[in-house]
Amino acid sequence: MGLLGDFAKGFVILAGVFSAFAIIGFVLMNHFGIALLFLLTLLIPIILIALDYFEEKKNKKNQSGEWG
């Protein structure tokens, strides 16, 4: 992966960490509606990243010559 891809991954991780801290802060301030909205908004990128990770892991496994 090139430099631009590394920056993109770093930005996604940074945004996820900031959002997680925001969710914790909203829960501590008893703003559960906003915290739930942030959590639901984060579910889409989390699912896409997880699917990409498992697909890449599966492709590496198939390229290494293993069966199954």
PQR file of N, CA, C, O and H, with PARSE charges and radii, in Angstrom:
ATOM      1  N   MET A   1       0.853  -1.172   0.000 -0.4000 1.5000
ATOM      2  CA  MET A   1       0.000   0.000   0.000 -0.0000 2.0000
ATOM      3  C   MET A   1       0.895   1.230   0.000  0.5500 1.7000
ATOM      4  O   MET A   1       1.930   1.251   0.666 -0.5500 1.4000
ATOM      5  N   GLY A   2       0.504   2.230  -0.730 -0.4000 1.5000
ATOM      6  CA  GLY A   2       1.307   3.428  -0.872 -0.0000 2.0000
ATOM      7  C   GLY A   2       1.099   4.416   0.256  0.5500 1.7000
ATOM      8  O   GLY A   2       0.383   4.155   1.223 -0.5500 1.4000
ATOM      9  H   GLY A   2      -0.337   2.212  -1.270  0.4000 1.0000
ATOM     10  N   LEU A   3       1.732   5.529   0.107 -0.4000 1.5000
ATOM     11  CA  LEU A   3       1.677   6.576   1.122 -0.0000 2.0000
ATOM     12  C   LEU A   3       0.253   7.091   1.323  0.5500 1.7000
ATOM     13  O   LEU A   3      -0.170   7.319   2.457 -0.5500 1.4000
ATOM     14  H   LEU A   3       2.314   5.741  -0.678  0.4000 1.0000
ATOM     15  N   LEU A   4      -0.477   7.273   0.245 -0.4000 1.5000
ATOM     16  CA  LEU A   4      -1.846   7.772   0.344 -0.0000 2.0000
ATOM     17  C   LEU A   4      -2.744   6.779   1.088  0.5500 1.7000
ATOM     18  O   LEU A   4      -3.603   7.183   1.871 -0.5500 1.4000
ATOM     19  H   LEU A   4      -0.134   7.089  -0.676  0.4000 1.0000
ATOM     20  N   GLY A   5      -2.544   5.486   0.840 -0.4000 1.5000
ATOM     21  CA  GLY A   5      -3.318   4.467   1.545 -0.0000 2.0000
ATOM     22  C   GLY A   5      -3.020   4.445   3.028  0.5500 1.7000
ATOM     23  O   GLY A   5      -3.916   4.235   3.846 -0.5500 1.4000
ATOM     24  H   GLY A   5      -1.846   5.158   0.204  0.4000 1.0000
ATOM     25  N   ASP A   6      -1.744   4.665   3.382 -0.4000 1.5000
ATOM     26  CA  ASP A   6      -1.384   4.713   4.796 -0.0000 2.0000
ATOM     27  C   ASP A   6      -2.022   5.918   5.482  0.5500 1.7000
ATOM     28  O   ASP A   6      -2.480   5.815   6.620 -0.5500 1.4000
ATOM     29  H   ASP A   6      -1.016   4.836   2.718  0.4000 1.0000
ATOM     30  N   PHE A   7      -2.054   7.061   4.794 -0.4000 1.5000
ATOM     31  CA  PHE A   7      -2.715   8.233   5.354 -0.0000 2.0000
ATOM     32  C   PHE A   7      -4.213   7.987   5.520  0.5500 1.7000
ATOM     33  O   PHE A   7      -4.807   8.410   6.512 -0.5500 1.4000
ATOM     34  H   PHE A   7      -1.682   7.145   3.870  0.4000 1.0000
ATOM     35  N   ALA A   8      -4.812   7.313   4.567 -0.4000 1.5000
ATOM     36  CA  ALA A   8      -6.249   7.027   4.646 -0.0000 2.0000
ATOM     37  C   ALA A   8      -6.546   6.118   5.833  0.5500 1.7000
ATOM     38  O   ALA A   8      -7.501   6.349   6.575 -0.5500 1.4000
ATOM     39  H   ALA A   8      -4.329   6.969   3.762  0.4000 1.0000
ATOM     40  N   LYS A   9      -5.725   5.083   6.012 -0.4000 1.5000
ATOM     41  CA  LYS A   9      -5.935   4.197   7.163 -0.0000 2.0000
ATOM     42  C   LYS A   9      -5.759   4.948   8.472  0.5500 1.7000
ATOM     43  O   LYS A   9      -6.531   4.763   9.413 -0.5500 1.4000
ATOM     44  H   LYS A   9      -4.949   4.896   5.410  0.4000 1.0000
ATOM     45  N   GLY A  10      -4.748   5.789   8.527 -0.4000 1.5000
ATOM     46  CA  GLY A  10      -4.524   6.578   9.737 -0.0000 2.0000
ATOM     47  C   GLY A  10      -5.673   7.512  10.034  0.5500 1.7000
ATOM     48  O   GLY A  10      -6.060   7.681  11.190 -0.5500 1.4000
ATOM     49  H   GLY A  10      -4.121   5.939   7.762  0.4000 1.0000
ATOM     50  N   PHE A  11      -6.226   8.126   8.988 -0.4000 1.5000
ATOM     51  CA  PHE A  11      -7.363   9.026   9.177 -0.0000 2.0000
ATOM     52  C   PHE A  11      -8.586   8.269   9.681  0.5500 1.7000
ATOM     53  O   PHE A  11      -9.301   8.760  10.555 -0.5500 1.4000
ATOM     54  H   PHE A  11      -5.912   7.989   8.048  0.4000 1.0000
ATOM     55  N   VAL A  12      -8.830   7.087   9.143 -0.4000 1.5000
ATOM     56  CA  VAL A  12      -9.978   6.282   9.588 -0.0000 2.0000
ATOM     57  C   VAL A  12      -9.815   5.891  11.050  0.5500 1.7000
ATOM     58  O   VAL A  12     -10.772   5.953  11.822 -0.5500 1.4000
ATOM     59  H   VAL A  12      -8.248   6.688   8.433  0.4000 1.0000
ATOM     60  N   ILE A  13      -8.608   5.488  11.432 -0.4000 1.5000
ATOM     61  CA  ILE A  13      -8.356   5.113  12.824 -0.0000 2.0000
ATOM     62  C   ILE A  13      -8.527   6.317  13.739  0.5500 1.7000
ATOM     63  O   ILE A  13      -9.138   6.208  14.802 -0.5500 1.4000
ATOM     64  H   ILE A  13      -7.831   5.438  10.804  0.4000 1.0000
ATOM     65  N   LEU A  14      -7.990   7.467  13.333 -0.4000 1.5000
ATOM     66  CA  LEU A  14      -8.112   8.683  14.131 -0.0000 2.0000
ATOM     67  C   LEU A  14      -9.574   9.091  14.296  0.5500 1.7000
ATOM     68  O   LEU A  14     -10.001   9.439  15.397 -0.5500 1.4000
ATOM     69  H   LEU A  14      -7.493   7.556  12.469  0.4000 1.0000
ATOM     70  N   ALA A  15     -10.334   9.049  13.219 -0.4000 1.5000
ATOM     71  CA  ALA A  15     -11.754   9.391  13.296 -0.0000 2.0000
ATOM     72  C   ALA A  15     -12.506   8.414  14.195  0.5500 1.7000
ATOM     73  O   ALA A  15     -13.401   8.816  14.938 -0.5500 1.4000
ATOM     74  H   ALA A  15      -9.987   8.766  12.325  0.4000 1.0000
ATOM     75  N   GLY A  16     -12.146   7.135  14.128 -0.4000 1.5000
ATOM     76  CA  GLY A  16     -12.787   6.146  14.988 -0.0000 2.0000
ATOM     77  C   GLY A  16     -12.490   6.372  16.460  0.5500 1.7000
ATOM     78  O   GLY A  16     -13.374   6.239  17.306 -0.5500 1.4000
ATOM     79  H   GLY A  16     -11.418   6.808  13.525  0.4000 1.0000
ATOM     80  N   VAL A  17     -11.247   6.713  16.765 -0.4000 1.5000
ATOM     81  CA  VAL A  17     -10.869   6.969  18.166 -0.0000 2.0000
ATOM     82  C   VAL A  17     -11.580   8.209  18.688  0.5500 1.7000
ATOM     83  O   VAL A  17     -12.116   8.195  19.796 -0.5500 1.4000
ATOM     84  H   VAL A  17     -10.528   6.821  16.077  0.4000 1.0000
ATOM     85  N   PHE A  18     -11.590   9.286  17.899 -0.4000 1.5000
ATOM     86  CA  PHE A  18     -12.296  10.492  18.329 -0.0000 2.0000
ATOM     87  C   PHE A  18     -13.784  10.230  18.513  0.5500 1.7000
ATOM     88  O   PHE A  18     -14.385  10.735  19.462 -0.5500 1.4000
ATOM     89  H   PHE A  18     -11.155   9.297  16.999  0.4000 1.0000
ATOM     90  N   SER A  19     -14.381   9.459  17.633 -0.4000 1.5000
ATOM     91  CA  SER A  19     -15.806   9.144  17.757 -0.0000 2.0000
ATOM     92  C   SER A  19     -16.071   8.296  18.992  0.5500 1.7000
ATOM     93  O   SER A  19     -17.076   8.492  19.676 -0.5500 1.4000
ATOM     94  H   SER A  19     -13.893   9.049  16.862  0.4000 1.0000
ATOM     95  N   ALA A  20     -15.177   7.354  19.284 -0.4000 1.5000
ATOM     96  CA  ALA A  20     -15.351   6.528  20.487 -0.0000 2.0000
ATOM     97  C   ALA A  20     -15.290   7.388  21.746  0.5500 1.7000
ATOM     98  O   ALA A  20     -16.092   7.201  22.661 -0.5500 1.4000
ATOM     99  H   ALA A  20     -14.361   7.195  18.729  0.4000 1.0000
ATOM    100  N   PHE A  21     -14.343   8.331  21.800 -0.4000 1.5000
ATOM    101  CA  PHE A  21     -14.278   9.228  22.951 -0.0000 2.0000
ATOM    102  C   PHE A  21     -15.501  10.129  23.017  0.5500 1.7000
ATOM    103  O   PHE A  21     -15.979  10.434  24.110 -0.5500 1.4000
ATOM    104  H   PHE A  21     -13.692   8.483  21.056  0.4000 1.0000
ATOM    105  N   ALA A  22     -16.013  10.557  21.884 -0.4000 1.5000
ATOM    106  CA  ALA A  22     -17.222  11.389  21.865 -0.0000 2.0000
ATOM    107  C   ALA A  22     -18.416  10.595  22.388  0.5500 1.7000
ATOM    108  O   ALA A  22     -19.228  11.122  23.148 -0.5500 1.4000
ATOM    109  H   ALA A  22     -15.625  10.310  20.996  0.4000 1.0000
ATOM    110  N   ILE A  23     -18.524   9.337  21.984 -0.4000 1.5000
ATOM    111  CA  ILE A  23     -19.622   8.490  22.471 -0.0000 2.0000
ATOM    112  C   ILE A  23     -19.539   8.341  23.984  0.5500 1.7000
ATOM    113  O   ILE A  23     -20.545   8.464  24.683 -0.5500 1.4000
ATOM    114  H   ILE A  23     -17.864   8.909  21.367  0.4000 1.0000
ATOM    115  N   ILE A  24     -18.330   8.073  24.487 -0.4000 1.5000
ATOM    116  CA  ILE A  24     -18.157   7.947  25.935 -0.0000 2.0000
ATOM    117  C   ILE A  24     -18.536   9.251  26.636  0.5500 1.7000
ATOM    118  O   ILE A  24     -19.207   9.236  27.668 -0.5500 1.4000
ATOM    119  H   ILE A  24     -17.513   7.973  23.919  0.4000 1.0000
ATOM    120  N   GLY A  25     -18.104  10.372  26.073 -0.4000 1.5000
ATOM    121  CA  GLY A  25     -18.439  11.670  26.665 -0.0000 2.0000
ATOM    122  C   GLY A  25     -19.932  11.936  26.674  0.5500 1.7000
ATOM    123  O   GLY A  25     -20.470  12.414  27.673 -0.5500 1.4000
ATOM    124  H   GLY A  25     -17.558  10.384  25.235  0.4000 1.0000
ATOM    125  N   PHE A  26     -20.611  11.632  25.574 -0.4000 1.5000
ATOM    126  CA  PHE A  26     -22.057  11.849  25.523 -0.0000 2.0000
ATOM    127  C   PHE A  26     -22.796  10.944  26.513  0.5500 1.7000
ATOM    128  O   PHE A  26     -23.786  11.365  27.111 -0.5500 1.4000
ATOM    129  H   PHE A  26     -20.175  11.244  24.762  0.4000 1.0000
ATOM    130  N   VAL A  27     -22.333   9.724  26.687 -0.4000 1.5000
ATOM    131  CA  VAL A  27     -22.967   8.826  27.658 -0.0000 2.0000
ATOM    132  C   VAL A  27     -22.773   9.374  29.071  0.5500 1.7000
ATOM    133  O   VAL A  27     -23.704   9.357  29.876 -0.5500 1.4000
ATOM    134  H   VAL A  27     -21.529   9.382  26.201  0.4000 1.0000
ATOM    135  N   LEU A  28     -21.570   9.859  29.374 -0.4000 1.5000
ATOM    136  CA  LEU A  28     -21.316  10.415  30.703 -0.0000 2.0000
ATOM    137  C   LEU A  28     -22.122  11.681  30.968  0.5500 1.7000
ATOM    138  O   LEU A  28     -22.436  11.986  32.119 -0.5500 1.4000
ATOM    139  H   LEU A  28     -20.813   9.873  28.720  0.4000 1.0000
ATOM    140  N   MET A  29     -22.460  12.428  29.902 -0.4000 1.5000
ATOM    141  CA  MET A  29     -23.277  13.636  30.042 -0.0000 2.0000
ATOM    142  C   MET A  29     -24.772  13.327  29.934  0.5500 1.7000
ATOM    143  O   MET A  29     -25.597  14.240  29.905 -0.5500 1.4000
ATOM    144  H   MET A  29     -22.204  12.180  28.968  0.4000 1.0000
ATOM    145  N   ASN A  30     -25.112  12.046  29.876 -0.4000 1.5000
ATOM    146  CA  ASN A  30     -26.511  11.599  29.773 -0.0000 2.0000
ATOM    147  C   ASN A  30     -27.201  12.066  28.495  0.5500 1.7000
ATOM    148  O   ASN A  30     -28.402  12.337  28.512 -0.5500 1.4000
ATOM    149  H   ASN A  30     -24.441  11.305  29.900  0.4000 1.0000
ATOM    150  N   HIS A  31     -26.470  12.165  27.395 -0.4000 1.5000
ATOM    151  CA  HIS A  31     -27.033  12.458  26.079 -0.0000 2.0000
ATOM    152  C   HIS A  31     -27.024  11.155  25.271  0.5500 1.7000
ATOM    153  O   HIS A  31     -26.245  10.992  24.332 -0.5500 1.4000
ATOM    154  H   HIS A  31     -25.495  11.945  27.381  0.4000 1.0000
ATOM    155  N   PHE A  32     -27.903  10.243  25.661 -0.4000 1.5000
ATOM    156  CA  PHE A  32     -27.892   8.907  25.072 -0.0000 2.0000
ATOM    157  C   PHE A  32     -28.331   8.907  23.609  0.5500 1.7000
ATOM    158  O   PHE A  32     -27.875   8.068  22.832 -0.5500 1.4000
ATOM    159  H   PHE A  32     -28.535  10.375  26.424  0.4000 1.0000
ATOM    160  N   GLY A  33     -29.197   9.822  23.226 -0.4000 1.5000
ATOM    161  CA  GLY A  33     -29.657   9.889  21.833 -0.0000 2.0000
ATOM    162  C   GLY A  33     -28.513  10.220  20.881  0.5500 1.7000
ATOM    163  O   GLY A  33     -28.369   9.595  19.830 -0.5500 1.4000
ATOM    164  H   GLY A  33     -29.568  10.503  23.857  0.4000 1.0000
ATOM    165  N   ILE A  34     -27.706  11.203  21.254 -0.4000 1.5000
ATOM    166  CA  ILE A  34     -26.575  11.576  20.404 -0.0000 2.0000
ATOM    167  C   ILE A  34     -25.544  10.453  20.388  0.5500 1.7000
ATOM    168  O   ILE A  34     -24.967  10.151  19.343 -0.5500 1.4000
ATOM    169  H   ILE A  34     -27.823  11.711  22.108  0.4000 1.0000
ATOM    170  N   ALA A  35     -25.311   9.834  21.549 -0.4000 1.5000
ATOM    171  CA  ALA A  35     -24.354   8.726  21.614 -0.0000 2.0000
ATOM    172  C   ALA A  35     -24.810   7.570  20.727  0.5500 1.7000
ATOM    173  O   ALA A  35     -23.991   6.961  20.039 -0.5500 1.4000
ATOM    174  H   ALA A  35     -25.779  10.079  22.397  0.4000 1.0000
ATOM    175  N   LEU A  36     -26.092   7.264  20.735 -0.4000 1.5000
ATOM    176  CA  LEU A  36     -26.625   6.201  19.892 -0.0000 2.0000
ATOM    177  C   LEU A  36     -26.498   6.560  18.414  0.5500 1.7000
ATOM    178  O   LEU A  36     -26.194   5.697  17.590 -0.5500 1.4000
ATOM    179  H   LEU A  36     -26.758   7.758  21.295  0.4000 1.0000
ATOM    180  N   LEU A  37     -26.729   7.818  18.077 -0.4000 1.5000
ATOM    181  CA  LEU A  37     -26.577   8.271  16.697 -0.0000 2.0000
ATOM    182  C   LEU A  37     -25.124   8.126  16.225  0.5500 1.7000
ATOM    183  O   LEU A  37     -24.873   7.667  15.111 -0.5500 1.4000
ATOM    184  H   LEU A  37     -26.977   8.518  18.746  0.4000 1.0000
ATOM    185  N   PHE A  38     -24.176   8.518  17.074 -0.4000 1.5000
ATOM    186  CA  PHE A  38     -22.763   8.345  16.736 -0.0000 2.0000
ATOM    187  C   PHE A  38     -22.430   6.871  16.548  0.5500 1.7000
ATOM    188  O   PHE A  38     -21.724   6.504  15.609 -0.5500 1.4000
ATOM    189  H   PHE A  38     -24.379   8.891  17.979  0.4000 1.0000
ATOM    190  N   LEU A  39     -22.941   6.027  17.443 -0.4000 1.5000
ATOM    191  CA  LEU A  39     -22.660   4.592  17.365 -0.0000 2.0000
ATOM    192  C   LEU A  39     -23.229   3.984  16.089  0.5500 1.7000
ATOM    193  O   LEU A  39     -22.558   3.193  15.426 -0.5500 1.4000
ATOM    194  H   LEU A  39     -23.515   6.325  18.206  0.4000 1.0000
ATOM    195  N   LEU A  40     -24.444   4.345  15.747 -0.4000 1.5000
ATOM    196  CA  LEU A  40     -25.051   3.828  14.520 -0.0000 2.0000
ATOM    197  C   LEU A  40     -24.326   4.339  13.283  0.5500 1.7000
ATOM    198  O   LEU A  40     -24.212   3.627  12.285 -0.5500 1.4000
ATOM    199  H   LEU A  40     -24.989   4.987  16.286  0.4000 1.0000
ATOM    200  N   THR A  41     -23.833   5.580  13.351 -0.4000 1.5000
ATOM    201  CA  THR A  41     -23.076   6.129  12.235 -0.0000 2.0000
ATOM    202  C   THR A  41     -21.750   5.405  12.060  0.5500 1.7000
ATOM    203  O   THR A  41     -21.278   5.238  10.935 -0.5500 1.4000
ATOM    204  H   THR A  41     -23.926   6.158  14.161  0.4000 1.0000
ATOM    205  N   LEU A  42     -21.150   4.976  13.155 -0.4000 1.5000
ATOM    206  CA  LEU A  42     -19.873   4.267  13.085 -0.0000 2.0000
ATOM    207  C   LEU A  42     -20.017   2.824  12.617  0.5500 1.7000
ATOM    208  O   LEU A  42     -19.038   2.226  12.170 -0.5500 1.4000
ATOM    209  H   LEU A  42     -21.534   5.112  14.068  0.4000 1.0000
ATOM    210  N   LEU A  43     -21.210   2.255  12.711 -0.4000 1.5000
ATOM    211  CA  LEU A  43     -21.392   0.852  12.336 -0.0000 2.0000
ATOM    212  C   LEU A  43     -21.093   0.607  10.856  0.5500 1.7000
ATOM    213  O   LEU A  43     -20.525  -0.430  10.514 -0.5500 1.4000
ATOM    214  H   LEU A  43     -22.005   2.741  13.074  0.4000 1.0000
ATOM    215  N   ILE A  44     -21.456   1.523   9.987 -0.4000 1.5000
ATOM    216  CA  ILE A  44     -21.237   1.321   8.555 -0.0000 2.0000
ATOM    217  C   ILE A  44     -19.747   1.215   8.228  0.5500 1.7000
ATOM    218  O   ILE A  44     -19.349   0.253   7.571 -0.5500 1.4000
ATOM    219  H   ILE A  44     -21.918   2.365  10.265  0.4000 1.0000
ATOM    220  N   PRO A  45     -18.895   2.174   8.663 -0.5600 1.5000
ATOM    221  CA  PRO A  45     -17.476   2.013   8.346  0.2800 2.0000
ATOM    222  C   PRO A  45     -16.844   0.812   9.036  0.5500 1.7000
ATOM    223  O   PRO A  45     -15.953   0.175   8.474 -0.5500 1.4000
ATOM    224  N   ILE A  46     -17.293   0.496  10.245 -0.4000 1.5000
ATOM    225  CA  ILE A  46     -16.731  -0.661  10.954 -0.0000 2.0000
ATOM    226  C   ILE A  46     -17.019  -1.940  10.177  0.5500 1.7000
ATOM    227  O   ILE A  46     -16.139  -2.789  10.031 -0.5500 1.4000
ATOM    228  H   ILE A  46     -18.017   1.013  10.701  0.4000 1.0000
ATOM    229  N   ILE A  47     -18.228  -2.082   9.685 -0.4000 1.5000
ATOM    230  CA  ILE A  47     -18.594  -3.278   8.915 -0.0000 2.0000
ATOM    231  C   ILE A  47     -17.800  -3.344   7.614  0.5500 1.7000
ATOM    232  O   ILE A  47     -17.318  -4.413   7.238 -0.5500 1.4000
ATOM    233  H   ILE A  47     -18.942  -1.393   9.803  0.4000 1.0000
ATOM    234  N   LEU A  48     -17.659  -2.213   6.925 -0.4000 1.5000
ATOM    235  CA  LEU A  48     -16.901  -2.202   5.670 -0.0000 2.0000
ATOM    236  C   LEU A  48     -15.426  -2.540   5.902  0.5500 1.7000
ATOM    237  O   LEU A  48     -14.831  -3.274   5.112 -0.5500 1.4000
ATOM    238  H   LEU A  48     -18.051  -1.345   7.231  0.4000 1.0000
ATOM    239  N   ILE A  49     -14.839  -2.020   6.959 -0.4000 1.5000
ATOM    240  CA  ILE A  49     -13.439  -2.320   7.265 -0.0000 2.0000
ATOM    241  C   ILE A  49     -13.281  -3.786   7.633  0.5500 1.7000
ATOM    242  O   ILE A  49     -12.317  -4.426   7.214 -0.5500 1.4000
ATOM    243  H   ILE A  49     -15.322  -1.423   7.601  0.4000 1.0000
ATOM    244  N   ALA A  50     -14.213  -4.326   8.410 -0.4000 1.5000
ATOM    245  CA  ALA A  50     -14.138  -5.736   8.792 -0.0000 2.0000
ATOM    246  C   ALA A  50     -14.280  -6.647   7.572  0.5500 1.7000
ATOM    247  O   ALA A  50     -13.553  -7.632   7.449 -0.5500 1.4000
ATOM    248  H   ALA A  50     -14.996  -3.806   8.750  0.4000 1.0000
ATOM    249  N   LEU A  51     -15.200  -6.330   6.680 -0.4000 1.5000
ATOM    250  CA  LEU A  51     -15.362  -7.142   5.471 -0.0000 2.0000
ATOM    251  C   LEU A  51     -14.114  -7.099   4.602  0.5500 1.7000
ATOM    252  O   LEU A  51     -13.694  -8.123   4.065 -0.5500 1.4000
ATOM    253  H   LEU A  51     -15.791  -5.529   6.780  0.4000 1.0000
ATOM    254  N   ASP A  52     -13.525  -5.925   4.464 -0.4000 1.5000
ATOM    255  CA  ASP A  52     -12.298  -5.788   3.681 -0.0000 2.0000
ATOM    256  C   ASP A  52     -11.157  -6.572   4.322  0.5500 1.7000
ATOM    257  O   ASP A  52     -10.370  -7.212   3.624 -0.5500 1.4000
ATOM    258  H   ASP A  52     -13.866  -5.093   4.901  0.4000 1.0000
ATOM    259  N   TYR A  53     -11.068  -6.524   5.637 -0.4000 1.5000
ATOM    260  CA  TYR A  53     -10.010  -7.247   6.344 -0.0000 2.0000
ATOM    261  C   TYR A  53     -10.144  -8.758   6.134  0.5500 1.7000
ATOM    262  O   TYR A  53      -9.163  -9.432   5.818 -0.5500 1.4000
ATOM    263  H   TYR A  53     -11.707  -6.004   6.204  0.4000 1.0000
ATOM    264  N   PHE A  54     -11.353  -9.286   6.309 -0.4000 1.5000
ATOM    265  CA  PHE A  54     -11.544 -10.729   6.166 -0.0000 2.0000
ATOM    266  C   PHE A  54     -11.363 -11.184   4.715  0.5500 1.7000
ATOM    267  O   PHE A  54     -10.876 -12.288   4.469 -0.5500 1.4000
ATOM    268  H   PHE A  54     -12.150  -8.739   6.565  0.4000 1.0000
ATOM    269  N   GLU A  55     -11.752 -10.339   3.755 -0.4000 1.5000
ATOM    270  CA  GLU A  55     -11.544 -10.677   2.347 -0.0000 2.0000
ATOM    271  C   GLU A  55     -10.051 -10.713   2.020  0.5500 1.7000
ATOM    272  O   GLU A  55      -9.587 -11.609   1.315 -0.5500 1.4000
ATOM    273  H   GLU A  55     -12.147  -9.442   3.956  0.4000 1.0000
ATOM    274  N   GLU A  56      -9.304  -9.739   2.534 -0.4000 1.5000
ATOM    275  CA  GLU A  56      -7.861  -9.708   2.307 -0.0000 2.0000
ATOM    276  C   GLU A  56      -7.177 -10.906   2.971  0.5500 1.7000
ATOM    277  O   GLU A  56      -6.251 -11.490   2.408 -0.5500 1.4000
ATOM    278  H   GLU A  56      -9.681  -9.011   3.107  0.4000 1.0000
ATOM    279  N   LYS A  57      -7.634 -11.262   4.159 -0.4000 1.5000
ATOM    280  CA  LYS A  57      -7.086 -12.420   4.870 -0.0000 2.0000
ATOM    281  C   LYS A  57      -7.367 -13.704   4.094  0.5500 1.7000
ATOM    282  O   LYS A  57      -6.508 -14.582   4.010 -0.5500 1.4000
ATOM    283  H   LYS A  57      -8.387 -10.787   4.616  0.4000 1.0000
ATOM    284  N   LYS A  58      -8.568 -13.813   3.528 -0.4000 1.5000
ATOM    285  CA  LYS A  58      -8.942 -14.989   2.751 -0.0000 2.0000
ATOM    286  C   LYS A  58      -8.106 -15.070   1.478  0.5500 1.7000
ATOM    287  O   LYS A  58      -7.660 -16.154   1.102 -0.5500 1.4000
ATOM    288  H   LYS A  58      -9.265 -13.100   3.596  0.4000 1.0000
ATOM    289  N   ASN A  59      -7.887 -13.937   0.809 -0.4000 1.5000
ATOM    290  CA  ASN A  59      -7.085 -13.926  -0.411 -0.0000 2.0000
ATOM    291  C   ASN A  59      -5.636 -14.306  -0.131  0.5500 1.7000
ATOM    292  O   ASN A  59      -5.031 -15.024  -0.927 -0.5500 1.4000
ATOM    293  H   ASN A  59      -8.249 -13.056   1.115  0.4000 1.0000
ATOM    294  N   LYS A  60      -5.066 -13.847   0.972 -0.4000 1.5000
ATOM    295  CA  LYS A  60      -3.698 -14.215   1.330 -0.0000 2.0000
ATOM    296  C   LYS A  60      -3.603 -15.710   1.613  0.5500 1.7000
ATOM    297  O   LYS A  60      -2.615 -16.357   1.267 -0.5500 1.4000
ATOM    298  H   LYS A  60      -5.557 -13.263   1.619  0.4000 1.0000
ATOM    299  N   LYS A  61      -4.637 -16.247   2.243 -0.4000 1.5000
ATOM    300  CA  LYS A  61      -4.649 -17.671   2.566 -0.0000 2.0000
ATOM    301  C   LYS A  61      -4.705 -18.496   1.280  0.5500 1.7000
ATOM    302  O   LYS A  61      -4.016 -19.510   1.166 -0.5500 1.4000
ATOM    303  H   LYS A  61      -5.440 -15.722   2.525  0.4000 1.0000
ATOM    304  N   ASN A  62      -5.514 -18.071   0.316 -0.4000 1.5000
ATOM    305  CA  ASN A  62      -5.635 -18.790  -0.954 -0.0000 2.0000
ATOM    306  C   ASN A  62      -4.369 -18.655  -1.800  0.5500 1.7000
ATOM    307  O   ASN A  62      -4.020 -19.583  -2.529 -0.5500 1.4000
ATOM    308  H   ASN A  62      -6.074 -17.247   0.408  0.4000 1.0000
ATOM    309  N   GLN A  63      -3.688 -17.542  -1.719 -0.4000 1.5000
ATOM    310  CA  GLN A  63      -2.459 -17.347  -2.496 -0.0000 2.0000
ATOM    311  C   GLN A  63      -1.301 -18.143  -1.928  0.5500 1.7000
ATOM    312  O   GLN A  63      -0.353 -18.450  -2.651 -0.5500 1.4000
ATOM    313  H   GLN A  63      -3.971 -16.788  -1.127  0.4000 1.0000
ATOM    314  N   SER A  64      -1.355 -18.482  -0.651 -0.4000 1.5000
ATOM    315  CA  SER A  64      -0.240 -19.213  -0.045 -0.0000 2.0000
ATOM    316  C   SER A  64      -0.291 -20.699  -0.392  0.5500 1.7000
ATOM    317  O   SER A  64       0.607 -21.445   0.000 -0.5500 1.4000
ATOM    318  H   SER A  64      -2.125 -18.233  -0.063  0.4000 1.0000
ATOM    319  N   GLY A  65      -1.299 -21.142  -1.103 -0.4000 1.5000
ATOM    320  CA  GLY A  65      -1.371 -22.530  -1.562 -0.0000 2.0000
ATOM    321  C   GLY A  65      -2.170 -23.446  -0.663  0.5500 1.7000
ATOM    322  O   GLY A  65      -2.228 -24.651  -0.910 -0.5500 1.4000
ATOM    323  H   GLY A  65      -2.029 -20.536  -1.421  0.4000 1.0000
ATOM    324  N   GLU A  66      -2.785 -22.910   0.368 -0.4000 1.5000
ATOM    325  CA  GLU A  66      -3.588 -23.746   1.258 -0.0000 2.0000
ATOM    326  C   GLU A  66      -4.938 -23.994   0.625  0.5500 1.7000
ATOM    327  O   GLU A  66      -5.435 -23.187  -0.161 -0.5500 1.4000
ATOM    328  H   GLU A  66      -2.738 -21.932   0.568  0.4000 1.0000
ATOM    329  N   TRP A  67      -5.518 -25.114   0.976 -0.4000 1.5000
ATOM    330  CA  TRP A  67      -6.834 -25.470   0.441 -0.0000 2.0000
ATOM    331  C   TRP A  67      -7.867 -25.158   1.497  0.5500 1.7000
ATOM    332  O   TRP A  67      -7.588 -25.193   2.696 -0.5500 1.4000
ATOM    333  H   TRP A  67      -5.114 -25.770   1.614  0.4000 1.0000
ATOM    334  N   GLY A  68      -9.100 -24.844   1.020 -0.4000 1.5000
ATOM    335  CA  GLY A  68     -10.212 -24.692   1.924 -0.0000 2.0000
ATOM    336  C   GLY A  68     -10.568 -23.332   2.113  0.5500 1.7000
ATOM    337  O   GLY A  68     -11.501 -23.036   2.858 -0.5500 1.4000
ATOM    338  H   GLY A  68      -9.326 -24.815   0.047  0.4000 1.0000
TER
END
